[in-house]
Amino acid sequence: MEQAGKPSQRGTFDFTRVIPHLSRTSEVQRLIVEKAGFSHFHFALRSPLPVSFPVVYVLDNFSDAARRAYDEGRSWQDDPVLNYSGGKDTLIWREELPRHRRIPLLWRDASDEGLSYWFIFKGGVTAILSLTRGALPLSGQLAEDLRPLAYQACRTLLDIVARERKSDFPLLPREKLSSRELHILRLSADGMTAEEIAHQVFISKSTVNFHIKRINRKLCSRNKSQAIAKAALMSLL
């Protein structure tokens, strides 16, 4: 893991902008403007898979011109917040990001003041909420005080993205792993062989292998090792 404060290398994403009707984002707008005291927000939902080309959905309340510049210029590839991998779950821009990389192109007409929050949701999906143009000077205490509100806004925005994409969320297995399959996958992740698992759960080795085949199919994995890696990234284990 990189040290806090260091952005990752230039990102490669399957980038999709979500533009819902204003009525759907009114609750978030109220939370952020009236309760948090910020006029602008930027929300990104990033999948854990595929690792080399993760899906990213973006939703914000910036102007159409700012969005076009950000999207058409592919500025999300160099966005220091979207690409951040320093390990912290709350960042105050002026304290944590290098000055030359603080403000993504989308926000250049804003200010150098802003903060970002990271939350992990079902399936290992990462939600990133950034707030800018605030009424109060930013501090660590203010950022911590606003974190519950930011989480509430992220939950609402995640639901909006799911409705707009007409899916629960496309990153989770289409077929849910059964409790027995999860148990076998966890034992496999601990390094146990099919024979050892069979002895542990009182079933035959062929039945263990049958379950592993079903796990691979549900997770679209080529083998047990890939299934374990995917399940870990999706927080299934």
HUFEN-V918973 format. One record per pair of residues at least 24 apart in sequence whose ideal C-beta (glycine too) atoms are under 10 Angstrom apart, sorted by the first residue. I is the first residue (numbers start at 1). J is the second residue. D is the distance in whole Angstrom. If there is no record, write none. Layout:
i=I j=J d=D
i=I j=J d=D
This chain:
i=1 j=85 d=7
i=1 j=86 d=8
i=1 j=87 d=5
i=2 j=84 d=9
i=2 j=85 d=5
i=2 j=86 d=6
i=2 j=87 d=7
i=3 j=85 d=10
i=3 j=86 d=6
i=3 j=87 d=8
i=4 j=84 d=9
i=4 j=85 d=10
i=4 j=86 d=4
i=4 j=87 d=5
i=4 j=88 d=5
i=4 j=91 d=9
i=4 j=96 d=7
i=5 j=84 d=9
i=5 j=86 d=5
i=5 j=87 d=9
i=5 j=88 d=8
i=5 j=91 d=8
i=5 j=95 d=8
i=5 j=96 d=5
i=5 j=97 d=7
i=5 j=98 d=8
i=6 j=80 d=10
i=6 j=84 d=8
i=6 j=85 d=8
i=6 j=86 d=5
i=6 j=87 d=9
i=6 j=96 d=9
i=6 j=97 d=9
i=6 j=98 d=8
i=7 j=78 d=9
i=7 j=79 d=9
i=7 j=80 d=4
i=7 j=81 d=8
i=7 j=82 d=9
i=7 j=83 d=5
i=7 j=84 d=5
i=7 j=85 d=7
i=7 j=86 d=7
i=7 j=96 d=10
i=7 j=97 d=7
i=7 j=98 d=8
i=7 j=101 d=6
i=8 j=80 d=9
i=8 j=82 d=9
i=8 j=83 d=5
i=8 j=84 d=7
i=8 j=85 d=4
i=8 j=86 d=8
i=9 j=78 d=10
i=9 j=83 d=7
i=9 j=85 d=9
i=10 j=77 d=5
i=10 j=78 d=6
i=10 j=79 d=10
i=10 j=83 d=7
i=11 j=46 d=9
i=11 j=53 d=10
i=11 j=54 d=8
i=11 j=56 d=8
i=11 j=76 d=7
i=11 j=77 d=6
i=11 j=78 d=8
i=11 j=79 d=8
i=11 j=82 d=6
i=11 j=83 d=4
i=11 j=84 d=10
i=11 j=85 d=10
i=12 j=52 d=7
i=12 j=53 d=6
i=12 j=54 d=8
i=12 j=77 d=7
i=12 j=83 d=10
i=13 j=44 d=9
i=13 j=46 d=8
i=13 j=47 d=9
i=13 j=53 d=7
i=13 j=54 d=6
i=13 j=55 d=7
i=13 j=56 d=4
i=13 j=57 d=10
i=13 j=58 d=9
i=13 j=74 d=10
i=13 j=76 d=7
i=13 j=77 d=7
i=13 j=79 d=10
i=13 j=82 d=8
i=13 j=83 d=9
i=14 j=47 d=8
i=14 j=50 d=8
i=14 j=53 d=6
i=14 j=54 d=7
i=14 j=55 d=5
i=14 j=56 d=7
i=14 j=57 d=9
i=15 j=44 d=9
i=15 j=54 d=10
i=15 j=55 d=8
i=15 j=56 d=5
i=15 j=57 d=8
i=15 j=58 d=7
i=15 j=70 d=10
i=15 j=71 d=8
i=15 j=74 d=8
i=15 j=76 d=5
i=15 j=77 d=8
i=15 j=82 d=9
i=16 j=45 d=9
i=16 j=55 d=7
i=16 j=56 d=7
i=16 j=57 d=5
i=16 j=58 d=7
i=16 j=59 d=10
i=16 j=71 d=10
i=16 j=161 d=9
i=16 j=164 d=10
i=16 j=165 d=8
i=17 j=56 d=10
i=17 j=57 d=8
i=17 j=58 d=5
i=17 j=59 d=7
i=17 j=60 d=9
i=17 j=67 d=7
i=17 j=68 d=10
i=17 j=70 d=9
i=17 j=71 d=6
i=17 j=76 d=9
i=18 j=43 d=9
i=18 j=45 d=9
i=18 j=57 d=5
i=18 j=58 d=7
i=18 j=59 d=5
i=18 j=60 d=9
i=18 j=157 d=9
i=18 j=160 d=7
i=18 j=161 d=5
i=18 j=162 d=10
i=18 j=163 d=10
i=18 j=164 d=5
i=18 j=165 d=7
i=19 j=58 d=10
i=19 j=59 d=7
i=19 j=60 d=9
i=19 j=64 d=9
i=19 j=67 d=8
i=19 j=164 d=8
i=20 j=59 d=7
i=20 j=157 d=9
i=20 j=160 d=5
i=20 j=161 d=8
i=20 j=163 d=8
i=20 j=164 d=5
i=21 j=160 d=10
i=21 j=164 d=9
i=22 j=61 d=9
i=24 j=59 d=10
i=24 j=156 d=9
i=24 j=157 d=10
i=24 j=159 d=9
i=24 j=160 d=5
i=24 j=163 d=8
i=24 j=164 d=8
i=25 j=59 d=7
i=25 j=60 d=9
i=25 j=61 d=7
i=25 j=153 d=10
i=25 j=156 d=8
i=25 j=157 d=8
i=25 j=160 d=7
i=27 j=152 d=9
i=27 j=153 d=8
i=27 j=156 d=6
i=27 j=157 d=10
i=27 j=160 d=9
i=28 j=59 d=9
i=28 j=61 d=8
i=28 j=129 d=9
i=28 j=152 d=9
i=28 j=153 d=5
i=28 j=154 d=9
i=28 j=155 d=10
i=28 j=156 d=5
i=28 j=157 d=6
i=28 j=160 d=8
i=29 j=61 d=6
i=29 j=153 d=9
i=30 j=153 d=10
i=31 j=146 d=10
i=31 j=149 d=6
i=31 j=150 d=9
i=31 j=152 d=6
i=31 j=153 d=5
i=31 j=156 d=8
i=32 j=61 d=8
i=32 j=129 d=9
i=32 j=131 d=6
i=32 j=134 d=10
i=32 j=146 d=9
i=32 j=149 d=8
i=32 j=150 d=9
i=32 j=153 d=6
i=33 j=61 d=9
i=33 j=133 d=10
i=33 j=135 d=10
i=35 j=146 d=8
i=35 j=149 d=6
i=35 j=152 d=9
i=35 j=153 d=9
i=36 j=115 d=10
i=36 j=131 d=6
i=36 j=134 d=8
i=36 j=135 d=9
i=36 j=136 d=10
i=36 j=142 d=9
i=36 j=145 d=10
i=36 j=146 d=5
i=36 j=149 d=6
i=36 j=150 d=8
i=36 j=153 d=8
i=37 j=131 d=9
i=37 j=133 d=9
i=37 j=134 d=5
i=37 j=135 d=4
i=37 j=136 d=6
i=37 j=142 d=9
i=37 j=146 d=9
i=38 j=110 d=10
i=38 j=113 d=10
i=38 j=114 d=8
i=38 j=115 d=9
i=38 j=130 d=9
i=38 j=131 d=4
i=38 j=132 d=6
i=38 j=133 d=6
i=38 j=134 d=5
i=38 j=135 d=8
i=38 j=136 d=9
i=38 j=146 d=9
i=39 j=110 d=9
i=39 j=131 d=9
i=39 j=132 d=8
i=39 j=133 d=4
i=39 j=134 d=8
i=39 j=135 d=8
i=40 j=66 d=9
i=40 j=106 d=9
i=40 j=107 d=7
i=40 j=109 d=10
i=40 j=110 d=6
i=40 j=111 d=10
i=40 j=114 d=9
i=40 j=130 d=9
i=40 j=131 d=7
i=40 j=132 d=5
i=40 j=133 d=5
i=40 j=134 d=9
i=41 j=114 d=10
i=41 j=129 d=6
i=41 j=130 d=7
i=41 j=131 d=6
i=41 j=132 d=8
i=41 j=133 d=10
i=41 j=150 d=9
i=41 j=153 d=7
i=41 j=157 d=9
i=42 j=70 d=9
i=42 j=79 d=9
i=42 j=81 d=8
i=42 j=82 d=9
i=42 j=104 d=8
i=42 j=106 d=7
i=42 j=107 d=7
i=42 j=110 d=10
i=42 j=114 d=9
i=42 j=116 d=8
i=42 j=128 d=8
i=42 j=129 d=8
i=42 j=130 d=4
i=42 j=131 d=8
i=42 j=132 d=8
i=43 j=127 d=7
i=43 j=128 d=7
i=43 j=129 d=5
i=43 j=130 d=8
i=43 j=153 d=8
i=43 j=154 d=7
i=43 j=156 d=10
i=43 j=157 d=5
i=43 j=158 d=9
i=43 j=160 d=9
i=43 j=161 d=8
i=44 j=76 d=8
i=44 j=79 d=8
i=44 j=81 d=8
i=44 j=82 d=6
i=44 j=116 d=9
i=44 j=118 d=10
i=44 j=126 d=8
i=44 j=127 d=7
i=44 j=128 d=4
i=44 j=129 d=8
i=44 j=130 d=8
i=44 j=157 d=10
i=44 j=161 d=10
i=45 j=121 d=8
i=45 j=125 d=6
i=45 j=126 d=7
i=45 j=127 d=6
i=45 j=128 d=8
i=45 j=129 d=10
i=45 j=154 d=9
i=45 j=157 d=8
i=45 j=158 d=6
i=45 j=160 d=10
i=45 j=161 d=6
i=45 j=162 d=9
i=45 j=165 d=10
i=45 j=169 d=9
i=45 j=171 d=9
i=46 j=82 d=7
i=46 j=118 d=9
i=46 j=124 d=10
i=46 j=125 d=7
i=46 j=126 d=5
i=46 j=127 d=8
i=46 j=128 d=7
i=46 j=171 d=10
i=47 j=123 d=8
i=47 j=124 d=8
i=47 j=125 d=6
i=47 j=126 d=8
i=47 j=169 d=8
i=47 j=170 d=8
i=47 j=171 d=4
i=47 j=172 d=10
i=47 j=233 d=9
i=47 j=234 d=9
i=48 j=120 d=9
i=48 j=123 d=7
i=48 j=124 d=4
i=48 j=125 d=7
i=48 j=126 d=7
i=48 j=171 d=7
i=48 j=230 d=8
i=48 j=232 d=9
i=48 j=233 d=4
i=48 j=234 d=6
i=48 j=235 d=8
i=49 j=123 d=9
i=49 j=124 d=8
i=49 j=125 d=10
i=49 j=171 d=6
i=49 j=219 d=10
i=49 j=220 d=9
i=49 j=229 d=9
i=49 j=230 d=6
i=49 j=233 d=6
i=49 j=234 d=7
i=50 j=171 d=10
i=50 j=230 d=9
i=50 j=233 d=10
i=51 j=229 d=8
i=51 j=230 d=9
i=51 j=233 d=7
i=54 j=125 d=10
i=54 j=126 d=9
i=54 j=171 d=9
i=54 j=233 d=10
i=55 j=125 d=9
i=55 j=165 d=10
i=55 j=169 d=10
i=55 j=170 d=7
i=55 j=171 d=7
i=56 j=82 d=7
i=56 j=126 d=9
i=56 j=128 d=9
i=57 j=125 d=10
i=57 j=127 d=10
i=57 j=157 d=9
i=57 j=158 d=9
i=57 j=160 d=10
i=57 j=161 d=5
i=57 j=162 d=9
i=57 j=164 d=8
i=57 j=165 d=7
i=57 j=169 d=10
i=57 j=170 d=10
i=58 j=82 d=8
i=58 j=106 d=9
i=58 j=128 d=9
i=58 j=161 d=9
i=59 j=157 d=6
i=59 j=158 d=10
i=59 j=160 d=7
i=59 j=161 d=6
i=59 j=164 d=8
i=60 j=106 d=7
i=60 j=107 d=9
i=60 j=129 d=10
i=60 j=130 d=8
i=60 j=157 d=10
i=62 j=106 d=6
i=62 j=107 d=7
i=62 j=109 d=9
i=62 j=110 d=9
i=62 j=132 d=9
i=63 j=106 d=9
i=63 j=109 d=8
i=65 j=109 d=9
i=66 j=104 d=10
i=66 j=105 d=8
i=66 j=106 d=5
i=66 j=107 d=8
i=66 j=108 d=8
i=66 j=109 d=7
i=66 j=110 d=9
i=67 j=106 d=7
i=68 j=106 d=10
i=69 j=105 d=6
i=69 j=106 d=7
i=69 j=108 d=9
i=69 j=109 d=10
i=70 j=104 d=7
i=70 j=105 d=6
i=70 j=106 d=4
i=70 j=107 d=9
i=70 j=108 d=10
i=71 j=105 d=10
i=71 j=106 d=9
i=73 j=105 d=6
i=73 j=106 d=9
i=74 j=105 d=10
i=75 j=104 d=6
i=75 j=105 d=4
i=75 j=106 d=6
i=75 j=107 d=10
i=75 j=108 d=10
i=76 j=104 d=8
i=76 j=105 d=9
i=76 j=106 d=8
i=78 j=104 d=8
i=78 j=105 d=8
i=79 j=103 d=10
i=79 j=104 d=4
i=79 j=105 d=8
i=79 j=106 d=8
i=79 j=107 d=9
i=79 j=128 d=10
i=79 j=130 d=9
i=80 j=104 d=7
i=80 j=116 d=9
i=81 j=106 d=10
i=81 j=107 d=9
i=81 j=114 d=8
i=81 j=115 d=10
i=81 j=116 d=5
i=81 j=118 d=9
i=81 j=128 d=6
i=81 j=129 d=10
i=81 j=130 d=6
i=82 j=116 d=9
i=82 j=128 d=7
i=82 j=130 d=9
i=84 j=116 d=8
i=84 j=118 d=8
i=84 j=128 d=8
i=87 j=118 d=10
i=88 j=116 d=9
i=88 j=117 d=10
i=88 j=118 d=8
i=89 j=116 d=9
i=89 j=117 d=7
i=89 j=118 d=5
i=89 j=119 d=7
i=89 j=120 d=9
i=89 j=126 d=10
i=89 j=128 d=10
i=89 j=147 d=9
i=90 j=115 d=7
i=90 j=116 d=7
i=90 j=117 d=6
i=90 j=118 d=7
i=90 j=140 d=8
i=90 j=143 d=5
i=90 j=144 d=7
i=90 j=146 d=9
i=90 j=147 d=7
i=90 j=150 d=9
i=91 j=115 d=6
i=91 j=116 d=5
i=91 j=117 d=8
i=91 j=118 d=8
i=91 j=128 d=10
i=91 j=130 d=9
i=91 j=143 d=8
i=92 j=116 d=9
i=92 j=138 d=5
i=92 j=139 d=8
i=92 j=140 d=7
i=92 j=142 d=9
i=92 j=143 d=6
i=93 j=130 d=9
i=93 j=132 d=8
i=93 j=138 d=8
i=94 j=138 d=7
i=95 j=138 d=8
i=95 j=139 d=10
i=95 j=140 d=8
i=95 j=143 d=10
i=103 j=132 d=9
i=104 j=130 d=9
i=106 j=130 d=10
i=106 j=132 d=10
i=107 j=132 d=6
i=107 j=133 d=9
i=109 j=133 d=10
i=110 j=134 d=10
i=113 j=137 d=8
i=113 j=138 d=6
i=114 j=138 d=8
i=115 j=139 d=10
i=115 j=140 d=10
i=115 j=142 d=8
i=115 j=143 d=5
i=115 j=146 d=8
i=115 j=147 d=10
i=115 j=150 d=9
i=116 j=143 d=9
i=116 j=150 d=9
i=117 j=143 d=8
i=117 j=146 d=8
i=117 j=147 d=6
i=117 j=149 d=10
i=117 j=150 d=4
i=117 j=151 d=8
i=117 j=153 d=9
i=117 j=154 d=7
i=118 j=150 d=10
i=118 j=154 d=9
i=119 j=147 d=9
i=119 j=150 d=8
i=119 j=151 d=6
i=119 j=153 d=10
i=119 j=154 d=5
i=119 j=155 d=8
i=119 j=158 d=9
i=120 j=235 d=7
i=121 j=151 d=10
i=121 j=154 d=8
i=121 j=155 d=8
i=121 j=158 d=6
i=121 j=169 d=9
i=121 j=235 d=9
i=122 j=158 d=9
i=122 j=168 d=9
i=122 j=169 d=7
i=122 j=171 d=9
i=122 j=172 d=7
i=122 j=234 d=9
i=122 j=235 d=7
i=122 j=236 d=10
i=123 j=168 d=9
i=123 j=169 d=6
i=123 j=170 d=10
i=123 j=171 d=5
i=123 j=172 d=4
i=123 j=173 d=9
i=123 j=233 d=9
i=123 j=234 d=5
i=123 j=235 d=7
i=123 j=236 d=8
i=124 j=171 d=8
i=124 j=172 d=9
i=124 j=230 d=9
i=124 j=231 d=9
i=124 j=232 d=8
i=124 j=233 d=5
i=124 j=234 d=4
i=124 j=235 d=4
i=124 j=236 d=8
i=125 j=158 d=8
i=125 j=161 d=10
i=125 j=169 d=7
i=125 j=171 d=6
i=125 j=172 d=9
i=125 j=234 d=8
i=125 j=235 d=9
i=127 j=151 d=9
i=127 j=153 d=9
i=127 j=154 d=4
i=127 j=155 d=8
i=127 j=157 d=7
i=127 j=158 d=6
i=127 j=161 d=9
i=128 j=154 d=8
i=129 j=153 d=6
i=129 j=154 d=5
i=129 j=157 d=7
i=171 j=233 d=10
i=171 j=234 d=7
i=172 j=234 d=7
i=172 j=236 d=9
i=173 j=215 d=9
i=173 j=217 d=9
i=173 j=218 d=5
i=173 j=219 d=6
i=173 j=220 d=8
i=173 j=230 d=9
i=173 j=231 d=9
i=173 j=234 d=8
i=173 j=236 d=8
i=174 j=218 d=7
i=174 j=219 d=10
i=174 j=220 d=9
i=175 j=214 d=9
i=175 j=217 d=8
i=175 j=218 d=5
i=175 j=219 d=9
i=176 j=218 d=8
i=176 j=236 d=10
i=177 j=211 d=10
i=177 j=214 d=8
i=177 j=215 d=6
i=177 j=218 d=6
i=177 j=219 d=8
i=177 j=227 d=10
i=177 j=231 d=8
i=177 j=236 d=7
i=178 j=211 d=8
i=178 j=214 d=8
i=178 j=215 d=9
i=178 j=218 d=9
i=180 j=207 d=9
i=180 j=211 d=6
i=180 j=214 d=10
i=181 j=211 d=5
i=181 j=212 d=9
i=181 j=214 d=6
i=181 j=215 d=5
i=181 j=218 d=8
i=181 j=219 d=10
i=181 j=227 d=10
i=181 j=231 d=10
i=181 j=236 d=10
i=182 j=211 d=10
i=182 j=215 d=9
i=182 j=231 d=8
i=182 j=236 d=7
i=182 j=237 d=8
i=183 j=211 d=9
i=184 j=208 d=6
i=184 j=209 d=10
i=184 j=210 d=10
i=184 j=211 d=5
i=184 j=212 d=7
i=184 j=214 d=10
i=184 j=215 d=7
i=184 j=224 d=10
i=185 j=211 d=8
i=185 j=212 d=8
i=185 j=215 d=6
i=185 j=219 d=9
i=185 j=224 d=8
i=185 j=227 d=7
i=185 j=228 d=7
i=185 j=230 d=10
i=185 j=231 d=6
i=185 j=232 d=10
i=185 j=236 d=8
i=185 j=237 d=7
i=186 j=228 d=9
i=186 j=231 d=9
i=186 j=236 d=9
i=186 j=237 d=6
i=188 j=212 d=7
i=188 j=215 d=9
i=188 j=224 d=6
i=188 j=225 d=9
i=188 j=227 d=8
i=188 j=228 d=6
i=188 j=231 d=10
i=188 j=237 d=10
i=189 j=224 d=9
i=189 j=225 d=10
i=189 j=227 d=9
i=189 j=228 d=5
i=189 j=229 d=9
i=189 j=231 d=8
i=189 j=232 d=7
i=189 j=237 d=6
i=190 j=228 d=10
i=190 j=237 d=10
i=194 j=224 d=9
